[in-house]
C-alpha cells in the first residue's frame, strides 16, 4: 500500500506541478510586464548613448508601452465586471425561481381550499361536483348576458368583435332629439361657465369664441402653444360639456401610417385589432350627438403620415364620399355599418390636435395647416366667478344648422372682400405668397360663425389671416423680408385702421424680432 501511495503522489504531482507552473508563469508574466523599475534601469543604461532623434523614438516607445499596459488593465477590469454582472444575474434568476416556486405552492394551496369549500356546498345542495360547476358557469353567463347583450353570442367568428358588440348594444337605439334652443353666442357663455364652474378651467370669451368658430370651419382643429396653457384641457372640457367624453389618442413617435389610428387586420389571428378611435367613430355613426377625438401631441410623429388619408377624405365636398377602407374584402359576419370592408366617416365627429412646438416634435407642414384651423393658446386663463352651469346634450344636426345659418346671416361684406383681395395682391407682390381658394372659403365660414358668436368681422378676419396666411412667412428668409415687414404693417394701418388688425401686427413684429 505504501508503494501505491508513493506512486500516486509522484503520478499526480506531474499534473499539479504543471498547473502550478502555468499559474506561476501567468503571475510572473504580469509582474514582468508591470516591472517599471526594470524599464527605468534600461533607460538609465542607454540614456548617455541616445541622440536627439533617438530620444524622440524613446518617448514614442514609452507612450506605446503605456497604452498597451492601460489596455491590458481595462480588459481585465471589463472581464471582472462582466463576470460580476453574470453572477448577479444568475443569483437573481435563482431568487426569482425560488419565489415563483413559493407562489405556485400558495396557488396550489388556495385551489385546494377552494375545492374543499365547493365540496361542502355540493354536499349541502345534494349535487355532484360536476353538476355544480356546470350550474355555476351557466348562471354566470346568464348574469353577464343581462348586463351586456353582446355576450349572448360567441364573438370568435367575428373579425370585428368590438364593432359587432356595438351593433348589439345599439340594435334598438333610436336617434335622440334633445330639443336644443341655444344660440351660438349663448353656447360660448354656457361652455365657458361650465368649464370654470365644474372643471376649474378658465378661458376667455374670445378663446371659446375662436374654438366654436373653428369647429364650424373645419373638422380638424389644431390647438398650439407652449406647454401647460390648457390645450388638451380645452378639448377634454368640451367632451365633458357635451356629455360625450373626448376620445384621447396619444400620438407616439412610432406612428407611421393609418393603422395606428384605426387598427389593422391580423393575418395570424384572423381578427381586426380595433382602436378606441375606430370604436368611437362607429358609435358616432349610430347617433346624432357631437363627438370629438383628441390627437394629443399630434406632431410628435409626422401628421401627414398617419392622418394623410383622413385629411384627403374630410376635404371631399359630399359626406357620402367620406369613406375609408378598413379591409379589402367583406365577410358575412362583418359589422352592419361596414359595407364591402369600407366604413362611412361620421359627420358628427370633430378631430382636435394639440401641438407643442419644441425640439422633440416635427414641424407641421402646409398640407396639414391648410386643411385645419389653428388656434394659439399661449396665456393661462384668469380665474373669474362663473355661473354654475350643467353639461348639455347637443344634437350635431342642430349645431351644424346653427353654423349654416351663421354663414347665411354674416357673409363677408363687400368692403372686406375688396380689402382682402387687395391685400392678397400686396402679399403676392412683396412676399411671393398667395391665398388659396380653400383658405378663402374656410375664412368665410370661420368669420361668419365668429360674428354670430358675438365677435366682429374685422377681428375674425384679423385672427384668421394671422394664423393661416402670415404663418407662411416663417418659411421665408426673415432677414430678406425684414424691411418688407415694416411696409406691410403700414399697409395694414392704412387699409384697416391703426386700431384694427392687432393680431396680424403683433405677429409681424414678433417675426421681425427673430431676425
RODO-2510 file (C-alpha; in nm, 4 decimals, decimal comma):
residues 515
     n   res          X          Y          Z
     1     x     0,0000     0,0000     0,0000
     2     x     0,2881     0,2410     0,0767
     3     x     0,4263     0,1747    -0,2676
     4     x     0,0939     0,2729    -0,4313
     5     x     0,0707     0,5937    -0,2265
     6     x     0,4213     0,6970    -0,3398
     7     x     0,3229     0,6110    -0,6968
     8     x     0,0010     0,8122    -0,6757
     9     x     0,1833     1,1103    -0,5255
    10     x     0,4514     1,1128    -0,7941
    11     x     0,1997     1,0388    -1,0688
    12     x    -0,0438     1,3230    -0,9779
    13     x     0,2386     1,5646    -0,8898
    14     x     0,3266     1,5790    -1,2605
    15     x    -0,0194     1,7256    -1,3351
    16     x    -0,0346     1,9643    -1,0388
    17     x     0,3261     2,0838    -1,0924
    18     x     0,2299     2,1693    -1,4498
    19     x    -0,0812     2,3521    -1,3308
    20     x     0,1239     2,5375    -1,0705
    21     x     0,3825     2,6252    -1,3348
    22     x     0,1069     2,7753    -1,5570
    23     x    -0,0321     2,9859    -1,2722
    24     x     0,3162     3,0885    -1,1608
    25     x     0,4024     3,1764    -1,5208
    26     x     0,0958     3,3971    -1,5575
    27     x     0,1714     3,5796    -1,2320
    28     x     0,5395     3,6201    -1,3213
    29     x     0,4413     3,7319    -1,6705
    30     x     0,2152     4,0093    -1,5410
    31     x     0,4768     4,1021    -1,2804
    32     x     0,7380     4,1242    -1,5561
    33     x     0,5104     4,3372    -1,7781
    34     x     0,4494     4,5851    -1,4952
    35     x     0,8105     4,5844    -1,3655
    36     x     0,8607     4,9606    -1,4052
    37     x     1,1962     4,9536    -1,2234
    38     x     1,3350     4,7274    -1,4979
    39     x     1,2107     4,9701    -1,7669
    40     x     1,3723     5,2568    -1,5761
    41     x     1,7035     5,0669    -1,5390
    42     x     1,7220     5,0024    -1,9141
    43     x     1,6544     5,3705    -1,9907
    44     x     1,9253     5,4746    -1,7404
    45     x     2,1713     5,2308    -1,9006
    46     x     2,1281     5,3665    -2,2545
    47     x     2,0493     5,7329    -2,1908
    48     x     2,4044     5,8610    -2,2455
    49     x     2,4232     5,6993    -2,5908
    50     x     2,0981     5,8452    -2,7293
    51     x     2,0986     6,1250    -2,9851
    52     x     1,8170     6,3849    -3,0079
    53     x     1,6230     6,1938    -3,2753
    54     x     1,6605     5,8721    -3,0794
    55     x     1,5148     6,0369    -2,7672
    56     x     1,2007     6,1152    -2,9703
    57     x     1,1715     5,7478    -3,0595
    58     x     1,2278     5,6559    -2,6932
    59     x     0,9351     5,8780    -2,5899
    60     x     0,7157     5,7198    -2,8573
    61     x     0,8158     5,3719    -2,7354
    62     x     0,7266     5,4679    -2,3767
    63     x     0,3870     5,6019    -2,4875
    64     x     0,3114     5,2870    -2,6878
    65     x     0,4083     5,0738    -2,3889
    66     x     0,1852     5,2758    -2,1522
    67     x    -0,1069     5,2457    -2,3942
    68     x    -0,0624     4,8682    -2,4154
    69     x    -0,0448     4,8336    -2,0369
    70     x    -0,3535     5,0530    -1,9975
    71     x    -0,5457     4,8413    -2,2465
    72     x    -0,4477     4,5251    -2,0578
    73     x    -0,5724     4,6770    -1,7294
    74     x    -0,9002     4,7897    -1,8914
    75     x    -0,9517     4,4476    -2,0476
    76     x    -0,9026     4,2823    -1,7121
    77     x    -1,1425     4,5268    -1,5469
    78     x    -1,4094     4,4663    -1,8123
    79     x    -1,3787     4,0899    -1,7759
    80     x    -1,4172     4,1193    -1,3991
    81     x    -1,7248     4,3443    -1,4347
    82     x    -1,8789     4,1103    -1,6893
    83     x    -1,8282     3,8148    -1,4558
    84     x    -1,9816     4,0061    -1,1635
    85     x    -2,2883     4,1006    -1,3713
    86     x    -2,3252     3,7448    -1,4973
    87     x    -2,3014     3,6141    -1,1440
    88     x    -2,5536     3,8704    -1,0221
    89     x    -2,7965     3,7691    -1,2996
    90     x    -2,7664     3,4046    -1,2024
    91     x    -2,8361     3,4893    -0,8390
    92     x    -3,1395     3,6976    -0,9338
    93     x    -3,2719     3,4208    -1,1577
    94     x    -3,2306     3,1659    -0,8818
    95     x    -3,4068     3,4011    -0,6400
    96     x    -3,6903     3,4554    -0,8889
    97     x    -3,7308     3,0822    -0,9491
    98     x    -3,7473     3,0282    -0,5753
    99     x    -4,0123     3,2992    -0,5427
   100     x    -4,2129     3,1524    -0,8324
   101     x    -4,1993     2,8130    -0,6665
   102     x    -4,3323     2,9606    -0,3434
   103     x    -4,6128     3,1374    -0,5309
   104     x    -4,7057     2,8161    -0,7117
   105     x    -4,7264     2,6398    -0,3756
   106     x    -4,9551     2,9140    -0,2447
   107     x    -5,1753     2,8920    -0,5565
   108     x    -5,1996     2,5151    -0,5179
   109     x    -5,2946     2,5632    -0,1544
   110     x    -5,5662     2,8164    -0,2470
   111     x    -5,7027     2,5902    -0,5202
   112     x    -5,7206     2,3038    -0,2741
   113     x    -5,9012     2,5265    -0,0240
   114     x    -6,1470     2,6391    -0,2959
   115     x    -6,2191     2,2769    -0,3893
   116     x    -6,2854     2,1912    -0,0256
   117     x    -6,5304     2,4830     0,0068
   118     x    -6,7025     2,3809    -0,3186
   119     x    -6,7297     2,0229    -0,1945
   120     x    -6,9011     2,1488     0,1216
   121     x    -7,1536     2,3486    -0,0870
   122     x    -7,2148     2,0498    -0,3143
   123     x    -7,2863     1,8258    -0,0199
   124     x    -7,5371     2,0804     0,1120
   125     x    -7,7169     2,1037    -0,2235
   126     x    -7,7151     1,7291    -0,2811
   127     x    -7,5417     1,7689    -0,6217
   128     x    -7,2429     1,6041    -0,7754
   129     x    -6,9331     1,8224    -0,8121
   130     x    -6,9537     1,8206    -1,1960
   131     x    -7,3174     1,9327    -1,1899
   132     x    -7,2344     2,2179    -0,9536
   133     x    -6,9603     2,3508    -1,1829
   134     x    -7,1900     2,3437    -1,4888
   135     x    -7,4684     2,5164    -1,2959
   136     x    -7,2294     2,7848    -1,1723
   137     x    -7,0985     2,8559    -1,5256
   138     x    -7,4499     2,8794    -1,6733
   139     x    -7,5658     3,1208    -1,4012
   140     x    -7,2590     3,3393    -1,4533
   141     x    -7,3169     3,3530    -1,8314
   142     x    -7,6822     3,4472    -1,7807
   143     x    -7,5929     3,7291    -1,5436
   144     x    -7,3232     3,8634    -1,7794
   145     x    -7,5618     3,8442    -2,0767
   146     x    -7,8193     4,0527    -1,8901
   147     x    -7,5613     4,3256    -1,8283
   148     x    -7,4134     4,3138    -2,1783
   149     x    -7,6198     4,1790    -2,4719
   150     x    -7,3026     4,1422    -2,6780
   151     x    -7,2127     3,8387    -2,4674
   152     x    -7,5180     3,6454    -2,5764
   153     x    -7,3318     3,5365    -2,8891
   154     x    -6,9945     3,3790    -2,9408
   155     x    -6,7757     3,6518    -3,0922
   156     x    -6,4977     3,4153    -3,2014
   157     x    -6,6393     3,4099    -3,5542
   158     x    -6,6347     3,7896    -3,5876
   159     x    -6,3179     3,9602    -3,7027
   160     x    -6,4555     4,2954    -3,5798
   161     x    -6,5638     4,1689    -3,2392
   162     x    -6,5770     4,5137    -3,0729
   163     x    -6,7770     4,6690    -3,3564
   164     x    -7,0092     4,3681    -3,3530
   165     x    -7,0638     4,4270    -2,9804
   166     x    -7,1573     4,7882    -3,0618
   167     x    -7,4104     4,6617    -3,3191
   168     x    -7,5723     4,4506    -3,0487
   169     x    -7,5657     4,7346    -2,7992
   170     x    -7,7273     4,9821    -3,0391
   171     x    -7,9595     4,7439    -3,2240
   172     x    -8,2687     4,9028    -3,0667
   173     x    -8,1226     5,2546    -3,0456
   174     x    -8,3261     5,5469    -3,1763
   175     x    -8,1663     5,8811    -3,2569
   176     x    -8,2443     6,1235    -2,9744
   177     x    -8,3713     6,4737    -3,0269
   178     x    -8,2563     6,6942    -2,7389
   179     x    -8,4715     6,9909    -2,8477
   180     x    -8,1794     7,2333    -2,8312
   181     x    -8,2740     7,6021    -2,8398
   182     x    -7,9475     7,7859    -2,7640
   183     x    -7,7771     8,0345    -2,9953
   184     x    -7,4064     8,0257    -3,0736
   185     x    -7,3428     8,3282    -2,8530
   186     x    -7,5227     8,1535    -2,5666
   187     x    -7,3252     7,8349    -2,6371
   188     x    -6,9997     8,0280    -2,5906
   189     x    -7,1045     8,1534    -2,2467
   190     x    -7,2550     7,8199    -2,1417
   191     x    -6,9376     7,6316    -2,2258
   192     x    -6,7121     7,8925    -2,0654
   193     x    -6,9129     7,8914    -1,7422
   194     x    -6,9307     7,5105    -1,7377
   195     x    -6,5518     7,4754    -1,7737
   196     x    -6,4951     7,7231    -1,4911
   197     x    -6,7684     7,6087    -1,2501
   198     x    -6,7331     7,2304    -1,2924
   199     x    -6,3729     7,1758    -1,4025
   200     x    -6,1931     7,4860    -1,2689
   201     x    -6,0642     7,5581    -1,6185
   202     x    -6,0691     7,9273    -1,7052
   203     x    -6,0824     8,0565    -2,0608
   204     x    -6,1571     8,3976    -2,2052
   205     x    -6,4744     8,4570    -2,4019
   206     x    -6,2616     8,5250    -2,7083
   207     x    -6,0853     8,1884    -2,6764
   208     x    -6,4147     7,9966    -2,6600
   209     x    -6,5496     8,2053    -2,9469
   210     x    -6,2451     8,1125    -3,1574
   211     x    -6,2844     7,7462    -3,0653
   212     x    -6,6526     7,7276    -3,1650
   213     x    -6,5821     7,9184    -3,4861
   214     x    -6,3015     7,6757    -3,5716
   215     x    -6,5425     7,3828    -3,5347
   216     x    -6,7676     7,5446    -3,7942
   217     x    -6,4854     7,5973    -4,0448
   218     x    -6,3237     7,2531    -4,0441
   219     x    -6,3342     6,9068    -3,8877
   220     x    -5,9692     6,9374    -3,7792
   221     x    -5,8804     7,1982    -3,5186
   222     x    -5,5216     7,2446    -3,4006
   223     x    -5,4569     7,3862    -3,0535
   224     x    -5,0975     7,5031    -3,0377
   225     x    -4,8785     7,6911    -2,7952
   226     x    -4,6430     7,6495    -2,5034
   227     x    -4,6840     7,3573    -2,2660
   228     x    -4,9179     7,3926    -1,9698
   229     x    -5,1616     7,6505    -2,1091
   230     x    -5,4601     7,4142    -2,1286
   231     x    -5,4650     7,2873    -2,4863
   232     x    -5,5644     6,9297    -2,4058
   233     x    -5,7826     7,0547    -2,1199
   234     x    -5,9925     7,2618    -2,3602
   235     x    -6,0727     6,9581    -2,5758
   236     x    -6,1333     6,7492    -2,2628
   237     x    -6,3690     7,0131    -2,1222
   238     x    -6,5646     7,0267    -2,4487
   239     x    -6,6180     6,6498    -2,4307
   240     x    -6,7456     6,6797    -2,0736
   241     x    -6,9704     6,9724    -2,1672
   242     x    -7,1461     6,7808    -2,4474
   243     x    -7,1735     6,4659    -2,2286
   244     x    -6,9603     6,2676    -2,4704
   245     x    -6,6126     6,2230    -2,3260
   246     x    -6,3398     6,3015    -2,5746
   247     x    -6,1594     6,0014    -2,7220
   248     x    -5,7945     6,0643    -2,6357
   249     x    -5,5450     5,9226    -2,8859
   250     x    -5,1954     5,9828    -2,7502
   251     x    -4,9770     6,0042    -3,0581
   252     x    -4,6484     5,8104    -3,0328
   253     x    -4,3187     5,8785    -3,2174
   254     x    -4,3510     5,5367    -3,3849
   255     x    -4,6732     5,6255    -3,5686
   256     x    -4,6054     5,5817    -3,9396
   257     x    -4,9406     5,5056    -4,1047
   258     x    -5,3161     5,4995    -4,0529
   259     x    -5,3128     5,1605    -3,8786
   260     x    -5,2069     5,3397    -3,5596
   261     x    -5,5338     5,5328    -3,5764
   262     x    -5,7835     5,2738    -3,6978
   263     x    -5,6173     4,9372    -3,6305
   264     x    -5,5207     4,6530    -3,8636
   265     x    -5,6175     4,3014    -3,9645
   266     x    -5,4033     4,0321    -3,8021
   267     x    -5,3493     3,7542    -4,0547
   268     x    -5,2443     3,5119    -3,7815
   269     x    -5,5480     3,5508    -3,5542
   270     x    -5,7866     3,6471    -3,8376
   271     x    -5,9031     3,9322    -3,6159
   272     x    -5,9043     4,3070    -3,6729
   273     x    -5,7289     4,4956    -3,3936
   274     x    -5,9799     4,7747    -3,3327
   275     x    -5,8642     5,1015    -3,1719
   276     x    -6,0628     5,3307    -2,9445
   277     x    -6,0753     5,5861    -3,2264
   278     x    -6,2384     5,3328    -3,4602
   279     x    -6,4880     5,2319    -3,1907
   280     x    -6,5759     5,5963    -3,1265
   281     x    -6,6283     5,6618    -3,4973
   282     x    -6,8503     5,3551    -3,5263
   283     x    -7,0658     5,4590    -3,2289
   284     x    -7,0909     5,8132    -3,3658
   285     x    -7,2398     5,6679    -3,6845
   286     x    -7,5396     5,5444    -3,4821
   287     x    -7,6189     5,8774    -3,3170
   288     x    -7,6771     6,2465    -3,3818
   289     x    -7,4612     6,3517    -3,0860
   290     x    -7,1438     6,5586    -3,1096
   291     x    -6,8210     6,3579    -3,0739
   292     x    -6,4594     6,4655    -3,0524
   293     x    -6,1312     6,2759    -3,0954
   294     x    -5,8208     6,4346    -2,9452
   295     x    -5,4863     6,3693    -3,1152
   296     x    -5,2685     6,4556    -2,8173
   297     x    -4,9223     6,5864    -2,9132
   298     x    -5,0075     6,5144    -3,2739
   299     x    -4,6741     6,6375    -3,4126
   300     x    -4,4591     6,4046    -3,2021
   301     x    -4,4859     6,1952    -3,5218
   302     x    -4,5356     6,3241    -3,8756
   303     x    -4,9038     6,4127    -3,9085
   304     x    -4,9065     6,3656    -4,2844
   305     x    -4,8016     6,0018    -4,2349
   306     x    -5,0749     5,8680    -4,0072
   307     x    -5,3503     6,1240    -4,0813
   308     x    -5,2940     6,1805    -4,4540
   309     x    -5,5911     5,9744    -4,5700
   310     x    -5,8264     6,1471    -4,3277
   311     x    -5,7063     6,4883    -4,4461
   312     x    -5,7987     6,3963    -4,8029
   313     x    -6,1323     6,2379    -4,7097
   314     x    -6,2502     6,5316    -4,4992
   315     x    -6,1772     6,7652    -4,7913
   316     x    -6,4349     6,5965    -5,0144
   317     x    -6,7415     6,8177    -5,0639
   318     x    -7,0001     6,5399    -5,0227
   319     x    -7,0114     6,3473    -4,6965
   320     x    -7,1267     6,0434    -4,8894
   321     x    -6,7683     6,0296    -5,0167
   322     x    -6,6266     6,0264    -4,6642
   323     x    -6,5394     5,6577    -4,6795
   324     x    -6,2319     5,4736    -4,5553
   325     x    -6,1393     5,1184    -4,6478
   326     x    -6,0535     4,9068    -4,3436
   327     x    -6,0250     4,5673    -4,5173
   328     x    -6,0149     4,4768    -4,8879
   329     x    -6,2976     4,2225    -4,8731
   330     x    -6,6226     4,1598    -4,6864
   331     x    -6,7323     3,8764    -4,4592
   332     x    -7,0876     3,7756    -4,3819
   333     x    -7,0176     3,8394    -4,0128
   334     x    -6,8843     4,1937    -4,0636
   335     x    -7,0480     4,4817    -3,8693
   336     x    -7,3681     4,6300    -4,0113
   337     x    -7,2158     4,9659    -4,0984
   338     x    -6,9157     4,8129    -4,2728
   339     x    -7,0034     4,7848    -4,6413
   340     x    -6,7604     4,5839    -4,8552
   341     x    -6,4879     4,6464    -4,5991
   342     x    -6,5481     5,0238    -4,6081
   343     x    -6,6688     5,2489    -4,3270
   344     x    -6,8519     5,5804    -4,3580
   345     x    -6,6684     5,8521    -4,1640
   346     x    -6,9299     6,0114    -3,9342
   347     x    -7,0030     6,3783    -3,9941
   348     x    -7,0749     6,4362    -3,6255
   349     x    -6,7155     6,3793    -3,5142
   350     x    -6,4504     6,6507    -3,4908
   351     x    -6,0756     6,5954    -3,4553
   352     x    -5,8736     6,8202    -3,2266
   353     x    -5,4956     6,8038    -3,2338
   354     x    -5,2668     6,9547    -2,9717
   355     x    -4,9205     7,0748    -3,0690
   356     x    -4,6096     7,1655    -2,8717
   357     x    -4,3500     7,3418    -3,0806
   358     x    -4,0130     7,2278    -2,9438
   359     x    -3,7067     7,0260    -3,0422
   360     x    -3,8777     6,6927    -2,9705
   361     x    -4,1508     6,7407    -3,2323
   362     x    -4,1830     6,7640    -3,6096
   363     x    -4,2822     7,0799    -3,7923
   364     x    -4,6416     7,0685    -3,9160
   365     x    -4,6494     7,1031    -4,2931
   366     x    -4,8626     7,3356    -4,5055
   367     x    -5,0693     7,0384    -4,6207
   368     x    -5,1952     6,9959    -4,2651
   369     x    -5,2238     7,3629    -4,1718
   370     x    -5,4159     7,4494    -4,4888
   371     x    -5,6845     7,1932    -4,4054
   372     x    -5,7006     7,2655    -4,0331
   373     x    -5,7805     7,5702    -3,8219
   374     x    -5,5003     7,6534    -3,5789
   375     x    -5,5725     7,8309    -3,2510
   376     x    -5,2906     7,9679    -3,0358
   377     x    -5,3172     7,9158    -2,6602
   378     x    -5,0175     8,0875    -2,5050
   379     x    -5,1747     8,2504    -2,1998
   380     x    -5,3275     8,0933    -1,8921
   381     x    -5,6873     8,1956    -1,8336
   382     x    -5,7550     8,4254    -1,5401
   383     x    -5,9920     8,2914    -1,2716
   384     x    -6,3364     8,4509    -1,2554
   385     x    -6,6630     8,3872    -1,0729
   386     x    -6,8703     8,1736    -1,3120
   387     x    -7,2397     8,0991    -1,3247
   388     x    -7,2900     7,7388    -1,2159
   389     x    -7,3662     7,5587    -1,5436
   390     x    -7,4512     7,1974    -1,6166
   391     x    -7,3391     6,9907    -1,9125
   392     x    -7,5820     6,9511    -2,2003
   393     x    -7,6590     6,7037    -2,4758
   394     x    -7,6222     6,8616    -2,8183
   395     x    -7,7567     6,7325    -3,1476
   396     x    -7,4898     6,7542    -3,4120
   397     x    -7,7534     6,8399    -3,6741
   398     x    -7,8704     7,1337    -3,4621
   399     x    -7,5160     7,2637    -3,4077
   400     x    -7,4301     7,2369    -3,7762
   401     x    -7,7628     7,4028    -3,8557
   402     x    -7,6525     7,6996    -3,6434
   403     x    -7,3220     7,7077    -3,8341
   404     x    -7,5030     7,7052    -4,1686
   405     x    -7,7421     7,9773    -4,0520
   406     x    -7,4488     8,1926    -3,9376
   407     x    -7,2840     8,1605    -4,2796
   408     x    -7,6018     8,2865    -4,4445
   409     x    -7,6559     8,5720    -4,1967
   410     x    -7,2990     8,7015    -4,1903
   411     x    -7,1263     8,6725    -4,5284
   412     x    -6,8150     8,8833    -4,5680
   413     x    -6,9058     9,2410    -4,6528
   414     x    -6,8196     9,3659    -4,9998
   415     x    -6,5804     9,6188    -4,8481
   416     x    -6,3969     9,3457    -4,6555
   417     x    -6,3885     9,1180    -4,9634
   418     x    -6,2302     9,4029    -5,1604
   419     x    -5,9701     9,4743    -4,8909
   420     x    -5,8781     9,1076    -4,8627
   421     x    -5,8381     9,0828    -5,2396
   422     x    -5,6116     9,3887    -5,2404
   423     x    -5,4101     9,2504    -4,9504
   424     x    -5,3731     8,9237    -5,1435
   425     x    -5,2209     9,1176    -5,4341
   426     x    -4,9889     9,3008    -5,1925
   427     x    -4,8666     8,9784    -5,0308
   428     x    -4,8077     8,8156    -5,3701
   429     x    -4,6070     9,1148    -5,4899
   430     x    -4,3906     9,1623    -5,1815
   431     x    -4,3673     8,8128    -5,0294
   432     x    -4,4480     8,5729    -5,3174
   433     x    -4,7230     8,4081    -5,1113
   434     x    -5,0831     8,3731    -5,2266
   435     x    -5,4137     8,2802    -5,0636
   436     x    -5,5706     7,9570    -5,1873
   437     x    -5,9377     7,9034    -5,2683
   438     x    -5,9598     7,6597    -4,9779
   439     x    -5,8279     7,9241    -4,7374
   440     x    -6,0711     8,1907    -4,8622
   441     x    -6,3712     7,9579    -4,8301
   442     x    -6,2646     7,8469    -4,4843
   443     x    -6,2162     8,2102    -4,3820
   444     x    -6,5734     8,2970    -4,4839
   445     x    -6,7083     8,0096    -4,2707
   446     x    -6,4883     8,0944    -3,9746
   447     x    -6,5598     8,4680    -3,9735
   448     x    -6,9368     8,4220    -4,0144
   449     x    -6,9535     8,1963    -3,7088
   450     x    -6,7188     8,4252    -3,5165
   451     x    -6,9585     8,7149    -3,5719
   452     x    -7,2592     8,5002    -3,4720
   453     x    -7,0713     8,4061    -3,1523
   454     x    -7,0516     8,7749    -3,0564
   455     x    -6,7327     8,8879    -3,2274
   456     x    -6,6732     9,1410    -3,5036
   457     x    -6,5973     9,0773    -3,8677
   458     x    -6,2686     9,2653    -3,8677
   459     x    -6,1401     9,0767    -3,5596
   460     x    -6,2360     8,7422    -3,7121
   461     x    -6,0570     8,8219    -4,0384
   462     x    -5,7597     8,9552    -3,8444
   463     x    -5,7178     8,6353    -3,6404
   464     x    -5,7692     8,4074    -3,9383
   465     x    -5,5143     8,5850    -4,1592
   466     x    -5,2584     8,5956    -3,8766
   467     x    -5,2830     8,2197    -3,8123
   468     x    -5,3401     8,0882    -4,1641
   469     x    -5,1590     8,3242    -4,4006
   470     x    -4,8908     8,5166    -4,2131
   471     x    -4,7770     8,1873    -4,0631
   472     x    -4,6381     8,1041    -4,4077
   473     x    -4,3869     8,3899    -4,3641
   474     x    -4,1902     8,1668    -4,1236
   475     x    -4,0808     7,9620    -4,4260
   476     x    -3,9214     8,2653    -4,5875
   477     x    -3,5791     8,4147    -4,5232
   478     x    -3,6699     8,6521    -4,2402
   479     x    -3,3564     8,8584    -4,2877
   480     x    -3,4551     8,9120    -4,6511
   481     x    -3,8102     9,0287    -4,5748
   482     x    -3,7253     9,2329    -4,2628
   483     x    -3,7686     9,5667    -4,4378
   484     x    -4,0825     9,4448    -4,6155
   485     x    -4,2473     9,3711    -4,2773
   486     x    -4,2458     9,7383    -4,1811
   487     x    -4,4072     9,8256    -4,5113
   488     x    -4,6746     9,5583    -4,4630
   489     x    -4,7598     9,6942    -4,1159
   490     x    -4,8033    10,0414    -4,2675
   491     x    -5,0259     9,8892    -4,5359
   492     x    -5,2476     9,7228    -4,2726
   493     x    -5,2795    10,0510    -4,0802
   494     x    -5,3932    10,2327    -4,3923
   495     x    -5,6267     9,9584    -4,5175
   496     x    -5,7930     9,8543    -4,1904
   497     x    -5,7129    10,1333    -3,9475
   498     x    -5,4499    10,1614    -3,6743
   499     x    -5,6928    10,0338    -3,4125
   500     x    -5,7645     9,7095    -3,6049
   501     x    -5,5697     9,4009    -3,7188
   502     x    -5,3680     9,3866    -3,3958
   503     x    -5,3202     9,0073    -3,4241
   504     x    -5,1520     9,0461    -3,7635
   505     x    -4,9383     9,3403    -3,6500
   506     x    -4,8215     9,1640    -3,3332
   507     x    -4,7376     8,8526    -3,5327
   508     x    -4,5350     9,0514    -3,7857
   509     x    -4,3441     9,2320    -3,5121
   510     x    -4,2609     8,9001    -3,3439
   511     x    -4,1237     8,7742    -3,6765
   512     x    -3,9108     9,0857    -3,7084
   513     x    -3,7594     9,0271    -3,3634
   514     x    -3,6492     8,6796    -3,4703
   515     x    -3,4144     8,8224    -3,7332
***
